[in-house]
């Protein structure tokens, strides 16, 4: 009888949480077009909560801490819009307009070197003239694809920046979320079924640890790398150095992708711009090698650590999946959702490995007398 009640109870619990999950997903999908400023405000509040706690420990009230943080954010945003964004707009427009020309010059340089040295025919057995037509077509298609991709990303970025509601609503949402953060957590904790409160708290701590390690830790790493790459490439005199450096840093949350994309773009531009000055090309490449060394040996161990547990393939899948389902809002929630799903899957796997579904009825029965003794 007890087993029957337990099974019915578990089924009821499973149906409840499954239904709640479905309702939540439907809610996000239906209102995805208006959720962006609210999700951005929530993310900003989550990111800044440790800073507010720090100010509180120094004697400031929660209200004063929140006001100081939001004022700092608004000032930084105004400075960025007034100084950095115009430079990025100019560099982006120049980059998009000159990108096909850069590809064409790289192709011409590659073909000329192949004809002069004959290394293709000597080592690979391919005639450079025969390769020229196919390479031309390939580079033309690749240039068209990348130009369209970057223009699409830039248009989306401009659309986000141009939405006045985002700039107005996000700080307001972040202010109230940050102000009431601890009370909201306590209220949610009070709603948890008492029979499962310890398990839910454990899951909450694990999810928070994973998200904090990635969003706060990796986010800080991306900002540091983007600043380093942008300054380093600008100092070397590279065209579009600020744009390429910031872009490479901001996509560094996907391991190796940011540095690889930045390295390819910057070295390609450097070859066209500085050829035949190989020292300048090596200096440009050296910026990314130094950045990778600093990231791997200092930033990642100190700011992120080994507790994140997000596999790069799972992270990229989450970004594509949530981006396709929910648009730009999906990109914002992809990493936290992937972190939470990863923790829940590990928890479910742990329970499964400890259940008779895995060990079998005979093994589970064999454990009972030993436990009774």
Residue pairs with C-beta under 8 A, 6 or more apart in sequence:
28 35
28 326
28 329
28 333
29 325
29 326
32 325
32 326
32 327
32 329
32 330
33 327
35 326
35 329
36 160
36 163
36 166
36 328
36 329
36 332
37 165
37 166
37 168
37 169
37 170
37 173
38 169
38 173
39 329
39 332
39 333
40 166
40 170
40 173
40 174
40 332
41 169
41 170
41 171
41 172
41 173
41 174
41 177
42 173
42 174
42 177
43 215
43 332
43 336
44 73
44 170
44 171
44 174
44 177
44 178
45 173
45 174
45 177
45 178
45 181
46 177
46 181
46 211
46 215
47 215
47 216
47 219
48 69
48 73
48 174
48 178
49 178
49 181
50 216
51 65
51 69
52 62
52 65
52 66
52 69
52 178
52 181
55 64
55 65
55 68
55 69
56 62
56 65
60 68
62 179
62 182
63 179
66 175
66 178
66 179
69 178
70 171
70 174
70 175
70 178
73 171
73 174
74 171
77 167
81 161
85 161
87 242
88 242
88 243
88 246
91 240
91 242
91 243
92 150
92 154
92 243
94 239
94 240
95 150
95 240
95 243
96 147
96 150
96 151
96 154
99 143
99 146
99 147
99 150
100 143
100 144
100 147
102 268
102 269
102 272
103 139
103 140
103 142
103 143
104 139
104 143
105 272
106 139
106 268
106 271
106 272
107 135
107 136
107 139
109 271
109 272
109 275
110 135
111 128
111 131
111 132
111 135
113 119
114 120
114 128
114 131
115 128
115 129
118 128
120 126
120 127
120 128
120 131
121 127
121 128
156 328
160 166
160 328
161 167
177 184
189 197
189 201
192 200
192 201
193 200
203 343
203 344
203 347
206 343
206 347
207 339
207 340
207 343
207 344
209 307
210 307
210 308
210 309
210 310
210 339
210 340
210 342
210 343
211 335
211 336
211 339
211 340
213 304
213 305
213 307
213 308
214 253
214 304
214 308
214 310
214 335
214 339
215 335
215 336
217 303
217 304
217 305
217 308
218 253
218 303
218 304
218 308
219 253
220 299
220 303
221 252
221 253
221 295
221 299
221 300
221 303
221 304
222 249
222 250
222 251
222 252
222 253
222 258
223 249
224 249
224 299
225 248
225 249
225 252
225 258
225 259
225 291
225 295
225 299
226 245
226 246
226 247
226 248
226 249
226 250
226 252
227 245
227 246
227 249
228 245
228 249
228 287
228 291
228 294
229 244
229 245
229 246
229 248
229 249
229 262
229 287
229 288
229 291
230 241
230 242
230 244
230 245
230 246
230 249
231 245
232 241
232 245
232 287
232 290
232 291
233 241
233 242
233 244
233 245
233 266
233 284
233 287
234 241
234 242
234 245
235 241
236 270
236 280
236 283
236 284
236 287
237 280
238 244
238 266
238 269
238 270
238 273
238 284
239 269
239 273
240 269
241 266
244 262
244 265
244 266
244 269
245 262
245 266
245 287
247 261
247 262
247 265
248 258
248 259
248 261
248 262
248 263
248 265
248 266
248 288
249 258
249 262
250 258
251 257
251 258
251 261
252 258
252 259
252 295
253 315
253 335
254 312
254 315
254 316
254 319
255 312
256 312
259 288
259 291
259 292
259 295
262 288
263 285
263 288
266 284
266 285
266 287
266 288
267 281
267 284
267 285
270 280
270 281
270 284
270 285
271 281
273 280
274 280
274 281
275 281
308 339
309 342
309 343
309 346
310 335
310 338
310 339
310 342
314 338
314 342
315 334
315 335
315 338
318 334
318 335
318 337
318 338
318 341
319 331
319 334
319 335
321 330
321 334
322 330
322 331
322 333
322 334
322 337
323 330
323 331
323 334
324 330
326 333
352 358
355 364
356 363
356 364
